[in-house]
Amino acid sequence: MGKDKDDQVLKRVECALTKGWQHIWLETNSEATALAFNMDKLPWMLLPRWMNCKGQLVKFKISSIWREANFTVDTLAKAGATLQDNVTNLVNGKPD
């Protein structure tokens, strides 16, 4: 499960970089994922992509928070659970 969550975080970082964002702060409900990115301890198949992203970032912060303590994340997670496989919904600004 960790690899899948790491891959999803990495996809979000790559997406942010395509928008020209170089200062990124991500929150996750997984302490293990936050630790993996903070210590560059990702699975070997993700590490080259992460290092490429990291080289393009000016500032990157990833932290963990309980999902229930973050209303926006909790709402988005519930909405994401209803999406079909391989569907991504990107929102610029505050989600509804």
TORPA-4810 file (N, C-alpha, C, O; in nm, 3 decimals):
<nodes>
NODE_1_0.081_-0.119_0.000_0.000_0.000_0.000_0.086_0.126_0.000_0.047_0.225_-0.062_M
NODE_2_0.199_0.127_0.067_0.285_0.244_0.072_0.331_0.291_-0.063_0.334_0.411_-0.090_G
NODE_3_0.367_0.196_-0.150_0.412_0.232_-0.284_0.303_0.305_-0.362_0.331_0.403_-0.431_K
NODE_4_0.180_0.259_-0.350_0.069_0.323_-0.421_0.047_0.466_-0.372_0.026_0.557_-0.452_D
NODE_5_0.052_0.486_-0.242_0.033_0.620_-0.186_0.150_0.710_-0.225_0.131_0.827_-0.258_K
NODE_6_0.272_0.656_-0.222_0.389_0.733_-0.265_0.376_0.773_-0.411_0.408_0.886_-0.448_D
NODE_7_0.327_0.681_-0.495_0.310_0.710_-0.637_0.205_0.820_-0.657_0.223_0.906_-0.743_D
NODE_8_0.098_0.818_-0.581_-0.005_0.922_-0.593_0.050_1.058_-0.552_0.022_1.158_-0.618_Q
NODE_9_0.128_1.064_-0.445_0.189_1.190_-0.404_0.284_1.239_-0.513_0.284_1.357_-0.548_V
NODE_10_0.362_1.149_-0.567_0.457_1.186_-0.672_0.384_1.239_-0.796_0.430_1.335_-0.859_L
NODE_11_0.273_1.178_-0.832_0.195_1.227_-0.946_0.144_1.369_-0.921_0.141_1.450_-1.013_K
NODE_12_0.105_1.399_-0.796_0.058_1.534_-0.764_0.173_1.635_-0.773_0.154_1.748_-0.818_R
NODE_13_0.292_1.594_-0.730_0.408_1.683_-0.740_0.439_1.708_-0.887_0.464_1.822_-0.926_V
NODE_14_0.439_1.604_-0.969_0.465_1.620_-1.112_0.361_1.711_-1.177_0.395_1.793_-1.262_E
NODE_15_0.237_1.696_-1.138_0.130_1.781_-1.190_0.154_1.927_-1.151_0.140_2.017_-1.234_C
NODE_16_0.190_1.950_-1.026_0.217_2.086_-0.980_0.333_2.148_-1.058_0.329_2.266_-1.093_A
NODE_17_0.435_2.069_-1.085_0.549_2.120_-1.161_0.511_2.158_-1.304_0.564_2.254_-1.359_L
NODE_18_0.419_2.083_-1.364_0.376_2.118_-1.500_0.301_2.252_-1.501_0.293_2.317_-1.605_T
NODE_19_0.247_2.291_-1.387_0.180_2.421_-1.374_0.278_2.533_-1.339_0.239_2.649_-1.325_K
NODE_20_0.406_2.497_-1.323_0.507_2.596_-1.291_0.521_2.624_-1.142_0.591_2.718_-1.103_G
NODE_21_0.456_2.545_-1.061_0.466_2.564_-0.916_0.596_2.503_-0.866_0.623_2.386_-0.893_W
NODE_22_0.675_2.581_-0.795_0.803_2.533_-0.743_0.810_2.536_-0.591_0.906_2.487_-0.532_Q
NODE_23_0.709_2.592_-0.528_0.698_2.596_-0.382_0.575_2.513_-0.347_0.462_2.557_-0.368_H
NODE_24_0.595_2.395_-0.293_0.485_2.302_-0.271_0.483_2.254_-0.126_0.586_2.218_-0.069_I
NODE_25_0.364_2.255_-0.069_0.342_2.198_0.064_0.227_2.099_0.051_0.114_2.139_0.021_W
NODE_26_0.255_1.973_0.074_0.154_1.868_0.067_0.125_1.816_0.207_0.214_1.807_0.292_L
NODE_27_0.000_1.781_0.228_-0.038_1.713_0.351_-0.092_1.576_0.314_-0.166_1.562_0.217_E
NODE_28_-0.056_1.478_0.392_-0.102_1.341_0.371_-0.150_1.284_0.504_-0.112_1.332_0.610_T
NODE_29_-0.233_1.182_0.496_-0.276_1.117_0.620_-0.185_1.000_0.655_-0.216_0.920_0.743_N
NODE_30_-0.072_0.990_0.584_0.022_0.880_0.607_0.156_0.933_0.657_0.229_1.000_0.584_S
NODE_31_0.186_0.903_0.782_0.317_0.942_0.836_0.430_0.874_0.760_0.535_0.934_0.737_E
NODE_32_0.407_0.748_0.720_0.510_0.673_0.647_0.542_0.740_0.514_0.659_0.747_0.474_A
NODE_33_0.440_0.788_0.445_0.463_0.856_0.316_0.538_0.985_0.337_0.634_1.013_0.265_T
NODE_34_0.497_1.065_0.435_0.567_1.191_0.462_0.714_1.164_0.495_0.802_1.235_0.446_A
NODE_35_0.739_1.064_0.577_0.876_1.030_0.615_0.957_0.982_0.494_1.074_1.019_0.479_L
NODE_36_0.895_0.902_0.408_0.965_0.851_0.289_1.011_0.965_0.199_1.124_0.963_0.149_A
NODE_37_0.925_1.065_0.179_0.963_1.179_0.094_1.064_1.267_0.164_1.158_1.315_0.101_F
NODE_38_1.048_1.290_0.293_1.141_1.377_0.366_1.282_1.318_0.374_1.380_1.392_0.383_N
NODE_39_1.291_1.184_0.371_1.423_1.119_0.383_1.471_1.058_0.251_1.572_0.988_0.249_M
NODE_40_1.398_1.085_0.141_1.433_1.027_0.010_1.442_0.874_0.017_1.532_0.815_-0.042_D
NODE_41_1.350_0.813_0.088_1.349_0.667_0.106_1.229_0.605_0.036_1.156_0.524_0.094_K
NODE_42_1.209_0.643_-0.089_1.099_0.589_-0.169_1.138_0.455_-0.229_1.257_0.424_-0.238_L
NODE_43_1.040_0.376_-0.272_1.072_0.253_-0.343_1.159_0.282_-0.465_1.145_0.387_-0.528_P
NODE_44_1.247_0.191_-0.497_1.349_0.215_-0.600_1.288_0.257_-0.733_1.349_0.336_-0.806_W
NODE_45_1.168_0.206_-0.768_1.111_0.240_-0.898_1.055_0.382_-0.903_1.030_0.435_-1.011_M
NODE_46_1.035_0.444_-0.787_0.986_0.582_-0.782_1.097_0.684_-0.759_1.080_0.802_-0.788_L
NODE_47_1.207_0.638_-0.707_1.315_0.729_-0.667_1.368_0.816_-0.782_1.389_0.936_-0.760_L
NODE_48_1.392_0.764_-0.904_1.440_0.852_-1.011_1.341_0.965_-1.044_1.383_1.079_-1.069_P
NODE_49_1.212_0.935_-1.044_1.112_1.039_-1.070_1.113_1.144_-0.960_1.103_1.263_-0.987_R
NODE_50_1.126_1.099_-0.835_1.129_1.192_-0.722_1.252_1.282_-0.731_1.243_1.403_-0.710_W
NODE_51_1.367_1.224_-0.761_1.490_1.304_-0.769_1.480_1.407_-0.883_1.531_1.519_-0.870_M
NODE_52_1.416_1.369_-0.992_1.395_1.464_-1.102_1.305_1.579_-1.056_1.335_1.695_-1.083_N
NODE_53_1.197_1.546_-0.988_1.107_1.650_-0.935_1.179_1.738_-0.833_1.170_1.861_-0.837_C
NODE_54_1.250_1.674_-0.743_1.318_1.746_-0.635_1.416_1.849_-0.691_1.433_1.958_-0.635_K
NODE_55_1.480_1.815_-0.804_1.573_1.907_-0.866_1.506_2.031_-0.925_1.571_2.133_-0.948_G
NODE_56_1.375_2.023_-0.950_1.300_2.136_-1.007_1.231_2.221_-0.901_1.183_2.330_-0.930_Q
NODE_57_1.227_2.170_-0.778_1.157_2.239_-0.670_1.246_2.341_-0.600_1.364_2.315_-0.576_L
NODE_58_1.190_2.456_-0.568_1.259_2.555_-0.487_1.238_2.521_-0.339_1.332_2.525_-0.260_V
NODE_59_1.116_2.488_-0.304_1.084_2.452_-0.166_0.977_2.343_-0.168_0.877_2.354_-0.240_K
NODE_60_0.999_2.239_-0.089_0.903_2.130_-0.079_0.886_2.092_0.067_0.984_2.071_0.139_F
NODE_61_0.762_2.082_0.109_0.732_2.036_0.244_0.618_1.936_0.234_0.519_1.960_0.164_K
NODE_62_0.632_1.826_0.303_0.525_1.729_0.314_0.508_1.696_0.462_0.605_1.668_0.532_I
NODE_63_0.385_1.700_0.506_0.357_1.671_0.646_0.237_1.579_0.655_0.160_1.566_0.559_S
NODE_64_0.223_1.516_0.769_0.109_1.426_0.788_0.012_1.487_0.888_0.050_1.556_0.982_S
NODE_65_-0.114_1.460_0.864_-0.221_1.507_0.951_-0.329_1.401_0.951_-0.351_1.334_0.850_I
NODE_66_-0.397_1.385_1.061_-0.508_1.293_1.064_-0.613_1.342_0.966_-0.650_1.460_0.968_W
NODE_67_-0.660_1.254_0.882_-0.756_1.293_0.781_-0.879_1.360_0.843_-0.929_1.459_0.790_R
NODE_68_-0.928_1.306_0.952_-1.048_1.360_1.015_-1.027_1.501_1.070_-1.123_1.575_1.090_E
NODE_69_-0.902_1.538_1.095_-0.872_1.671_1.148_-0.864_1.776_1.037_-0.857_1.895_1.066_A
NODE_70_-0.865_1.732_0.914_-0.856_1.823_0.800_-0.983_1.807_0.717_-0.995_1.714_0.637_N
NODE_71_-1.077_1.899_0.736_-1.208_1.888_0.672_-1.198_1.877_0.520_-1.266_1.794_0.459_F
NODE_72_-1.113_1.959_0.458_-1.101_1.956_0.312_-1.050_1.821_0.264_-1.104_1.765_0.169_T
NODE_73_-0.946_1.770_0.328_-0.890_1.641_0.289_-0.993_1.530_0.309_-1.007_1.441_0.225_V
NODE_74_-1.064_1.535_0.419_-1.165_1.434_0.448_-1.275_1.436_0.341_-1.317_1.331_0.293_D
NODE_75_-1.320_1.555_0.304_-1.423_1.569_0.201_-1.373_1.518_0.066_-1.444_1.445_-0.003_T
NODE_76_-1.250_1.556_0.030_-1.196_1.512_-0.099_-1.171_1.362_-0.101_-1.192_1.298_-0.204_L
NODE_77_-1.127_1.306_0.010_-1.104_1.161_0.015_-1.235_1.085_-0.005_-1.240_0.984_-0.075_A
NODE_78_-1.341_1.135_0.057_-1.471_1.070_0.040_-1.519_1.082_-0.105_-1.573_0.987_-0.160_K
NODE_79_-1.498_1.198_-0.166_-1.536_1.216_-0.306_-1.451_1.128_-0.397_-1.502_1.070_-0.493_A
NODE_80_-1.322_1.118_-0.367_-1.232_1.037_-0.448_-1.264_0.889_-0.441_-1.240_0.815_-0.536_G
NODE_81_-1.319_0.847_-0.329_-1.353_0.705_-0.313_-1.465_0.664_-0.408_-1.483_0.546_-0.436_A
NODE_82_-1.541_0.761_-0.457_-1.652_0.730_-0.548_-1.612_0.740_-0.695_-1.692_0.705_-0.782_T
NODE_83_-1.491_0.786_-0.725_-1.446_0.797_-0.864_-1.417_0.659_-0.923_-1.376_0.567_-0.852_L
NODE_84_-1.440_0.647_-1.052_-1.404_0.523_-1.121_-1.253_0.511_-1.126_-1.181_0.610_-1.110_Q
NODE_85_-1.204_0.390_-1.150_-1.060_0.368_-1.162_-1.002_0.455_-1.273_-1.067_0.478_-1.376_D
NODE_86_-0.880_0.502_-1.252_-0.804_0.582_-1.348_-0.870_0.716_-1.382_-0.848_0.770_-1.491_N
NODE_87_-0.950_0.769_-1.291_-1.012_0.900_-1.309_-0.947_0.996_-1.209_-0.936_0.965_-1.091_V
NODE_88_-0.906_1.112_-1.258_-0.847_1.214_-1.173_-0.930_1.340_-1.185_-0.971_1.378_-1.295_T
NODE_89_-0.956_1.405_-1.074_-1.031_1.529_-1.073_-0.941_1.636_-1.013_-0.913_1.634_-0.893_N
NODE_90_-0.895_1.729_-1.096_-0.808_1.837_-1.049_-0.890_1.963_-1.028_-0.974_1.997_-1.111_L
NODE_91_-0.866_2.031_-0.917_-0.939_2.153_-0.884_-0.839_2.263_-0.856_-0.750_2.246_-0.773_V
NODE_92_-0.852_2.374_-0.925_-0.772_2.492_-0.893_-0.853_2.577_-0.797_-0.967_2.613_-0.827_N
NODE_93_-0.796_2.610_-0.684_-0.869_2.687_-0.584_-0.934_2.597_-0.482_-0.900_2.479_-0.472_G
NODE_94_-1.027_2.651_-0.407_-1.094_2.577_-0.301_-1.198_2.483_-0.361_-1.283_2.526_-0.438_K
NODE_95_-1.191_2.354_-0.327_-1.291_2.261_-0.381_-1.426_2.282_-0.314_-1.435_2.330_-0.201_P
NODE_96_-1.532_2.246_-0.388_-1.668_2.256_-0.332_-1.694_2.148_-0.231_-1.803_2.141_-0.174_D
</nodes>
